[in-house]
Amino acid sequence: MPLSTQQKYLIGGIAALVVIIGAFFLFKPKTPNDVATPSASTPTLPVTTTTAELVVSWAPLEGPFAAKVTIVEFLDFQCPGCGGYHPVLKQMREEFKGRIKFVARHFPLVEIHENALGAAIASVCAQRQNKFFEYADVLFANQDYLRRNDLEKYAEELGLDTGAFNTCLDDKTAQEQVARDRQAGEAIGVKFTPSIFINGTLMEELVPPEELRNIINRELRK
């Protein structure tokens, strides 16, 4: 039986609504935590862990080892949230220089960031030439350009030994260092980047500089 004009309008309206709802979910802006896609089997992130678990011998470290405050970041060089928060962490490292230590741990989200692993390995190669933090600054400033030729170019611009650096990019031990960090992060329940621990306590959200400064000062007064 042919549809009436009213029925046709009703069906058309429902179809349009479905399209609008679908478009909303497809193009919904991502929040920093959306850059990670944890699986259902990922353990719940603990509120705290021990600093000893987080500070390992192979990780890049800036500041006095015996500092009263330890900040550990699990990072991904292609993660927009990490890139956006990097200037805040760098500001705190400069403001509290000599009073805190900062430790970088790798957590490349290879499932969604195709260049994250290569960038992490490249930073290990820069670390071997005592240039991790300088190289990290360059990577975060160029998150859309992290292919191999870009990584090699940044090393040259920083004055690294390019022969040793380029060889290191294919070094299995450099890859294993990144893998150890990722596995360690998963073991304590890290699901997203950046995951930032202050004296073993996870920051559940990225706070503005003034609030982060207050947190650090409270830890220093303890």
Phi and psi in degrees as GROMACS dihedral restraints (atoms count N, CA, C in turn):
[ dihedral_restraints ]
;  ai    aj    ak    al  type     phi  dphi    fc
    3     4     5     6     1   -60.8    20    10
    4     5     6     7     1   145.2    20    10
    6     7     8     9     1   -76.4    20    10
    7     8     9    10     1   144.6    20    10
    9    10    11    12     1   -75.1    20    10
   10    11    12    13     1   164.6    20    10
   12    13    14    15     1   -59.6    20    10
   13    14    15    16     1   -39.6    20    10
   15    16    17    18     1   -63.9    20    10
   16    17    18    19     1   -42.3    20    10
   18    19    20    21     1   -64.9    20    10
   19    20    21    22     1   -39.2    20    10
   21    22    23    24     1   -62.6    20    10
   22    23    24    25     1   -42.4    20    10
   24    25    26    27     1   -63.5    20    10
   25    26    27    28     1   -39.3    20    10
   27    28    29    30     1   -63.9    20    10
   28    29    30    31     1   -46.1    20    10
   30    31    32    33     1   -64.4    20    10
   31    32    33    34     1   -42.0    20    10
   33    34    35    36     1   -63.3    20    10
   34    35    36    37     1   -38.7    20    10
   36    37    38    39     1   -65.3    20    10
   37    38    39    40     1   -41.9    20    10
   39    40    41    42     1   -62.8    20    10
   40    41    42    43     1   -42.8    20    10
   42    43    44    45     1   -62.3    20    10
   43    44    45    46     1   -41.8    20    10
   45    46    47    48     1   -64.4    20    10
   46    47    48    49     1   -39.8    20    10
   48    49    50    51     1   -63.3    20    10
   49    50    51    52     1   -41.3    20    10
   51    52    53    54     1   -60.5    20    10
   52    53    54    55     1   -43.4    20    10
   54    55    56    57     1   -62.4    20    10
   55    56    57    58     1   -42.8    20    10
   57    58    59    60     1   -64.0    20    10
   58    59    60    61     1   -45.1    20    10
   60    61    62    63     1   -62.9    20    10
   61    62    63    64     1   -42.6    20    10
   63    64    65    66     1   -62.3    20    10
   64    65    66    67     1   -41.3    20    10
   66    67    68    69     1   -64.7    20    10
   67    68    69    70     1   -36.3    20    10
   69    70    71    72     1   -60.8    20    10
   70    71    72    73     1   -47.8    20    10
   72    73    74    75     1   -71.4    20    10
   73    74    75    76     1   -30.0    20    10
   75    76    77    78     1   -71.7    20    10
   76    77    78    79     1   -39.8    20    10
   78    79    80    81     1  -109.3    20    10
   79    80    81    82     1    13.4    20    10
   81    82    83    84     1   -59.0    20    10
   82    83    84    85     1   130.3    20    10
   84    85    86    87     1   -58.8    20    10
   85    86    87    88     1   142.8    20    10
   87    88    89    90     1   -87.9    20    10
   88    89    90    91     1   142.0    20    10
   90    91    92    93     1   -90.4    20    10
   91    92    93    94     1   164.7    20    10
   93    94    95    96     1   -52.3    20    10
   94    95    96    97     1   -37.8    20    10
   96    97    98    99     1   -73.7    20    10
   97    98    99   100     1   -15.0    20    10
   99   100   101   102     1   -72.5    20    10
  100   101   102   103     1   -13.1    20    10
  102   103   104   105     1   -69.8    20    10
  103   104   105   106     1   -15.6    20    10
  105   106   107   108     1  -103.8    20    10
  106   107   108   109     1   144.1    20    10
  108   109   110   111     1  -127.1    20    10
  109   110   111   112     1    77.5    20    10
  111   112   113   114     1   -66.0    20    10
  112   113   114   115     1   146.8    20    10
  114   115   116   117     1   -83.3    20    10
  115   116   117   118     1   164.6    20    10
  117   118   119   120     1   -64.1    20    10
  118   119   120   121     1   -22.4    20    10
  120   121   122   123     1   -85.4    20    10
  121   122   123   124     1    -5.6    20    10
  123   124   125   126     1   -67.3    20    10
  124   125   126   127     1   130.6    20    10
  126   127   128   129     1   -66.3    20    10
  127   128   129   130     1   155.8    20    10
  129   130   131   132     1   -65.5    20    10
  130   131   132   133     1   135.7    20    10
  132   133   134   135     1   -69.8    20    10
  133   134   135   136     1   124.3    20    10
  135   136   137   138     1   -70.5    20    10
  136   137   138   139     1   154.7    20    10
  138   139   140   141     1   -69.1    20    10
  139   140   141   142     1   -38.1    20    10
  141   142   143   144     1  -136.6    20    10
  142   143   144   145     1   160.1    20    10
  144   145   146   147     1  -145.7    20    10
  145   146   147   148     1   179.9    20    10
  147   148   149   150     1   -92.9    20    10
  148   149   150   151     1   146.2    20    10
  150   151   152   153     1   -60.3    20    10
  151   152   153   154     1   -34.4    20    10
  153   154   155   156     1   -61.3    20    10
  154   155   156   157     1   -32.7    20    10
  156   157   158   159     1   -70.9    20    10
  157   158   159   160     1   -28.4    20    10
  159   160   161   162     1   -91.4    20    10
  160   161   162   163     1   -31.4    20    10
  162   163   164   165     1   -97.8    20    10
  163   164   165   166     1   106.8    20    10
  165   166   167   168     1  -115.8    20    10
  166   167   168   169     1   159.8    20    10
  168   169   170   171     1   -63.1    20    10
  169   170   171   172     1   -30.3    20    10
  171   172   173   174     1   -88.9    20    10
  172   173   174   175     1    -9.6    20    10
  174   175   176   177     1   -79.7    20    10
  175   176   177   178     1   142.2    20    10
  177   178   179   180     1   -60.8    20    10
  178   179   180   181     1   134.8    20    10
  180   181   182   183     1  -134.7    20    10
  181   182   183   184     1   135.5    20    10
  183   184   185   186     1  -125.0    20    10
  184   185   186   187     1   130.6    20    10
  186   187   188   189     1   107.4    20    10
  187   188   189   190     1   171.2    20    10
  189   190   191   192     1   -67.5    20    10
  190   191   192   193     1   134.6    20    10
  192   193   194   195     1   -61.2    20    10
  193   194   195   196     1   -33.4    20    10
  195   196   197   198     1   -89.7    20    10
  196   197   198   199     1    14.6    20    10
  198   199   200   201     1   -58.8    20    10
  199   200   201   202     1   149.0    20    10
  201   202   203   204     1   -72.1    20    10
  202   203   204   205     1   -25.6    20    10
  204   205   206   207     1  -118.5    20    10
  205   206   207   208     1   129.4    20    10
  207   208   209   210     1  -119.5    20    10
  208   209   210   211     1   124.2    20    10
  210   211   212   213     1  -110.5    20    10
  211   212   213   214     1   124.8    20    10
  213   214   215   216     1  -120.8    20    10
  214   215   216   217     1   128.2    20    10
  216   217   218   219     1  -118.0    20    10
  217   218   219   220     1   125.7    20    10
  219   220   221   222     1   -89.8    20    10
  220   221   222   223     1   118.5    20    10
  222   223   224   225     1  -129.0    20    10
  223   224   225   226     1   163.6    20    10
  225   226   227   228     1  -138.5    20    10
  226   227   228   229     1   120.5    20    10
  228   229   230   231     1   -68.3    20    10
  229   230   231   232     1   -15.7    20    10
  231   232   233   234     1  -100.0    20    10
  232   233   234   235     1    -2.2    20    10
  234   235   236   237     1   -76.1    20    10
  235   236   237   238     1   122.4    20    10
  237   238   239   240     1   -60.1    20    10
  238   239   240   241     1   -37.3    20    10
  240   241   242   243     1   -63.5    20    10
  241   242   243   244     1   -40.4    20    10
  243   244   245   246     1   -64.7    20    10
  244   245   246   247     1   -44.3    20    10
  246   247   248   249     1   -63.5    20    10
  247   248   249   250     1   -39.9    20    10
  249   250   251   252     1   -69.4    20    10
  250   251   252   253     1   -32.0    20    10
  252   253   254   255     1   -92.8    20    10
  253   254   255   256     1   -10.1    20    10
  255   256   257   258     1   -55.9    20    10
  256   257   258   259     1   -44.8    20    10
  258   259   260   261     1   -61.1    20    10
  259   260   261   262     1   -32.3    20    10
  261   262   263   264     1   -67.4    20    10
  262   263   264   265     1   -46.6    20    10
  264   265   266   267     1   -63.9    20    10
  265   266   267   268     1   -39.7    20    10
  267   268   269   270     1   -64.5    20    10
  268   269   270   271     1   -38.9    20    10
  270   271   272   273     1   -61.1    20    10
  271   272   273   274     1   -43.2    20    10
  273   274   275   276     1   -66.2    20    10
  274   275   276   277     1   -38.2    20    10
  276   277   278   279     1   -62.7    20    10
  277   278   279   280     1   -35.0    20    10
  279   280   281   282     1   -76.9    20    10
  280   281   282   283     1   -42.2    20    10
  282   283   284   285     1   -65.3    20    10
  283   284   285   286     1   -37.7    20    10
  285   286   287   288     1  -106.2    20    10
  286   287   288   289     1    25.3    20    10
  288   289   290   291     1   -55.9    20    10
  289   290   291   292     1   131.4    20    10
  291   292   293   294     1    88.8    20    10
  292   293   294   295     1   -10.9    20    10
  294   295   296   297     1  -116.8    20    10
  295   296   297   298     1   -15.8    20    10
  297   298   299   300     1  -131.1    20    10
  298   299   300   301     1   160.4    20    10
  300   301   302   303     1  -120.8    20    10
  301   302   303   304     1   145.4    20    10
  303   304   305   306     1  -120.8    20    10
  304   305   306   307     1   131.1    20    10
  306   307   308   309     1  -123.9    20    10
  307   308   309   310     1   131.3    20    10
  309   310   311   312     1  -102.9    20    10
  310   311   312   313     1   130.0    20    10
  312   313   314   315     1  -123.2    20    10
  313   314   315   316     1   143.6    20    10
  315   316   317   318     1   -88.6    20    10
  316   317   318   319     1   135.3    20    10
  318   319   320   321     1  -145.6    20    10
  319   320   321   322     1    62.9    20    10
  321   322   323   324     1   -66.1    20    10
  322   323   324   325     1   125.9    20    10
  324   325   326   327     1   -86.5    20    10
  325   326   327   328     1    76.1    20    10
  327   328   329   330     1   -64.2    20    10
  328   329   330   331     1   -19.9    20    10
  330   331   332   333     1   -68.1    20    10
  331   332   333   334     1   -26.7    20    10
  333   334   335   336     1  -126.7    20    10
  334   335   336   337     1   -12.6    20    10
  336   337   338   339     1  -121.9    20    10
  337   338   339   340     1   101.0    20    10
  339   340   341   342     1   -66.8    20    10
  340   341   342   343     1   -23.7    20    10
  342   343   344   345     1  -104.2    20    10
  343   344   345   346     1     2.0    20    10
  345   346   347   348     1   -66.0    20    10
  346   347   348   349     1   -41.1    20    10
  348   349   350   351     1   -66.2    20    10
  349   350   351   352     1   -46.5    20    10
  351   352   353   354     1   -60.2    20    10
  352   353   354   355     1   -39.4    20    10
  354   355   356   357     1   -66.1    20    10
  355   356   357   358     1   -39.8    20    10
  357   358   359   360     1   -63.3    20    10
  358   359   360   361     1   -45.1    20    10
  360   361   362   363     1   -62.3    20    10
  361   362   363   364     1   -41.3    20    10
  363   364   365   366     1   -61.4    20    10
  364   365   366   367     1   -37.6    20    10
  366   367   368   369     1   -67.6    20    10
  367   368   369   370     1   -32.1    20    10
  369   370   371   372     1   -64.2    20    10
  370   371   372   373     1   -40.6    20    10
  372   373   374   375     1   -64.9    20    10
  373   374   375   376     1   -36.8    20    10
  375   376   377   378     1   -68.6    20    10
  376   377   378   379     1   -37.5    20    10
  378   379   380   381     1   -58.8    20    10
  379   380   381   382     1   -37.7    20    10
  381   382   383   384     1   -65.7    20    10
  382   383   384   385     1   -16.0    20    10
  384   385   386   387     1  -111.9    20    10
  385   386   387   388     1    22.9    20    10
  387   388   389   390     1    59.0    20    10
  388   389   390   391     1    36.4    20    10
  390   391   392   393     1  -130.9    20    10
  391   392   393   394     1    28.1    20    10
  393   394   395   396     1   -59.7    20    10
  394   395   396   397     1   -52.2    20    10
  396   397   398   399     1   -67.8    20    10
  397   398   399   400     1   -36.2    20    10
  399   400   401   402     1   -65.4    20    10
  400   401   402   403     1   -41.4    20    10
  402   403   404   405     1   -69.3    20    10
  403   404   405   406     1   -38.7    20    10
  405   406   407   408     1   -60.3    20    10
  406   407   408   409     1   -39.8    20    10
  408   409   410   411     1   -57.6    20    10
  409   410   411   412     1   -42.7    20    10
  411   412   413   414     1   -67.5    20    10
  412   413   414   415     1   -41.6    20    10
  414   415   416   417     1   -63.0    20    10
  415   416   417   418     1   -44.5    20    10
  417   418   419   420     1   -67.1    20    10
  418   419   420   421     1   -27.9    20    10
  420   421   422   423     1   -79.2    20    10
  421   422   423   424     1   -10.9    20    10
  423   424   425   426     1  -134.9    20    10
  424   425   426   427     1    49.1    20    10
  426   427   428   429     1   -64.1    20    10
  427   428   429   430     1   -20.7    20    10
  429   430   431   432     1   -87.5    20    10
  430   431   432   433     1    -1.9    20    10
  432   433   434   435     1  -132.6    20    10
  433   434   435   436     1    78.4    20    10
  435   436   437   438     1  -127.4    20    10
  436   437   438   439     1    27.7    20    10
  438   439   440   441     1   -80.1    20    10
  439   440   441   442     1   170.0    20    10
  441   442   443   444     1   -56.9    20    10
  442   443   444   445     1   -44.9    20    10
  444   445   446   447     1   -63.5    20    10
  445   446   447   448     1   -32.6    20    10
  447   448   449   450     1   -66.5    20    10
  448   449   450   451     1   -44.9    20    10
  450   451   452   453     1   -61.4    20    10
  451   452   453   454     1   -40.3    20    10
  453   454   455   456     1   -67.4    20    10
  454   455   456   457     1   -38.8    20    10
  456   457   458   459     1   -64.2    20    10
  457   458   459   460     1   -41.8    20    10
  459   460   461   462     1   -63.5    20    10
  460   461   462   463     1   -37.7    20    10
  462   463   464   465     1   -63.3    20    10
  463   464   465   466     1   -41.9    20    10
  465   466   467   468     1   -64.6    20    10
  466   467   468   469     1   -42.5    20    10
  468   469   470   471     1   -65.1    20    10
  469   470   471   472     1   -28.2    20    10
  471   472   473   474     1   -86.1    20    10
  472   473   474   475     1    -0.5    20    10
  474   475   476   477     1    78.6    20    10
  475   476   477   478     1    23.6    20    10
  477   478   479   480     1   -76.4    20    10
  478   479   480   481     1   162.1    20    10
  480   481   482   483     1   -71.5    20    10
  481   482   483   484     1   100.7    20    10
  483   484   485   486     1   -67.6    20    10
  484   485   486   487     1   -31.2    20    10
  486   487   488   489     1   -62.7    20    10
  487   488   489   490     1   -49.6    20    10
  489   490   491   492     1   -65.7    20    10
  490   491   492   493     1   -38.7    20    10
  492   493   494   495     1   -64.3    20    10
  493   494   495   496     1   -48.9    20    10
  495   496   497   498     1   -64.8    20    10
  496   497   498   499     1   -36.0    20    10
  498   499   500   501     1   -65.7    20    10
  499   500   501   502     1   -39.3    20    10
  501   502   503   504     1   -62.9    20    10
  502   503   504   505     1   -30.7    20    10
  504   505   506   507     1   -58.6    20    10
  505   506   507   508     1   -24.7    20    10
  507   508   509   510     1  -105.4    20    10
  508   509   510   511     1     9.0    20    10
  510   511   512   513     1   -78.6    20    10
  511   512   513   514     1   123.5    20    10
  513   514   515   516     1   -62.2    20    10
  514   515   516   517     1   -32.3    20    10
  516   517   518   519     1   -69.0    20    10
  517   518   519   520     1   -31.1    20    10
  519   520   521   522     1   -67.7    20    10
  520   521   522   523     1   -40.9    20    10
  522   523   524   525     1   -64.5    20    10
  523   524   525   526     1   -38.4    20    10
  525   526   527   528     1   -67.1    20    10
  526   527   528   529     1   -33.5    20    10
  528   529   530   531     1   -62.8    20    10
  529   530   531   532     1   -43.5    20    10
  531   532   533   534     1   -64.6    20    10
  532   533   534   535     1   -42.1    20    10
  534   535   536   537     1   -63.3    20    10
  535   536   537   538     1   -37.9    20    10
  537   538   539   540     1   -62.4    20    10
  538   539   540   541     1   -41.5    20    10
  540   541   542   543     1   -64.0    20    10
  541   542   543   544     1   -45.8    20    10
  543   544   545   546     1   -60.4    20    10
  544   545   546   547     1   -44.1    20    10
  546   547   548   549     1   -65.8    20    10
  547   548   549   550     1   -39.1    20    10
  549   550   551   552     1   -64.9    20    10
  550   551   552   553     1   -41.5    20    10
  552   553   554   555     1   -61.7    20    10
  553   554   555   556     1   -44.8    20    10
  555   556   557   558     1   -62.8    20    10
  556   557   558   559     1   -35.8    20    10
  558   559   560   561     1   -64.8    20    10
  559   560   561   562     1   -31.0    20    10
  561   562   563   564     1   -98.4    20    10
  562   563   564   565     1     3.2    20    10
  564   565   566   567     1    96.2    20    10
  565   566   567   568     1    14.9    20    10
  567   568   569   570     1   -62.7    20    10
  568   569   570   571     1   131.6    20    10
  570   571   572   573     1  -121.5    20    10
  571   572   573   574     1   -23.2    20    10
  573   574   575   576     1  -140.5    20    10
  574   575   576   577     1   166.6    20    10
  576   577   578   579     1  -126.2    20    10
  577   578   579   580     1   145.3    20    10
  579   580   581   582     1   -76.3    20    10
  580   581   582   583     1   141.4    20    10
  582   583   584   585     1  -108.9    20    10
  583   584   585   586     1   116.8    20    10
  585   586   587   588     1  -118.3    20    10
  586   587   588   589     1   125.3    20    10
  588   589   590   591     1  -110.1    20    10
  589   590   591   592     1   133.4    20    10
  591   592   593   594     1  -116.5    20    10
  592   593   594   595     1   113.8    20    10
  594   595   596   597     1    49.4    20    10
  595   596   597   598     1    42.9    20    10
  597   598   599   600     1    86.9    20    10
  598   599   600   601     1    -5.4    20    10
  600   601   602   603     1  -103.2    20    10
  601   602   603   604     1   129.2    20    10
  603   604   605   606     1   -72.3    20    10
  604   605   606   607     1   134.0    20    10
  606   607   608   609     1   -77.6    20    10
  607   608   609   610     1   116.1    20    10
  609   610   611   612     1   -76.9    20    10
  610   611   612   613     1   -14.7    20    10
  612   613   614   615     1  -151.3    20    10
  613   614   615   616     1   160.6    20    10
  615   616   617   618     1   -83.3    20    10
  616   617   618   619     1   115.9    20    10
  618   619   620   621     1   -98.7    20    10
  619   620   621   622     1   158.2    20    10
  621   622   623   624     1   -67.8    20    10
  622   623   624   625     1   163.7    20    10
  624   625   626   627     1   -53.0    20    10
  625   626   627   628     1   -42.8    20    10
  627   628   629   630     1   -64.3    20    10
  628   629   630   631     1   -36.0    20    10
  630   631   632   633     1   -73.0    20    10
  631   632   633   634     1   -40.1    20    10
  633   634   635   636     1   -63.4    20    10
  634   635   636   637     1   -39.3    20    10
  636   637   638   639     1   -60.4    20    10
  637   638   639   640     1   -41.9    20    10
  639   640   641   642     1   -64.7    20    10
  640   641   642   643     1   -39.8    20    10
  642   643   644   645     1   -61.6    20    10
  643   644   645   646     1   -46.2    20    10
  645   646   647   648     1   -63.2    20    10
  646   647   648   649     1   -43.8    20    10
  648   649   650   651     1   -63.2    20    10
  649   650   651   652     1   -38.8    20    10
  651   652   653   654     1   -61.8    20    10
  652   653   654   655     1   -40.8    20    10
  654   655   656   657     1   -66.2    20    10
  655   656   657   658     1   -37.1    20    10
  657   658   659   660     1   -66.9    20    10
  658   659   660   661     1   -29.6    20    10
  660   661   662   663     1   -81.2    20    10
  661   662   663   664     1   -13.5    20    10
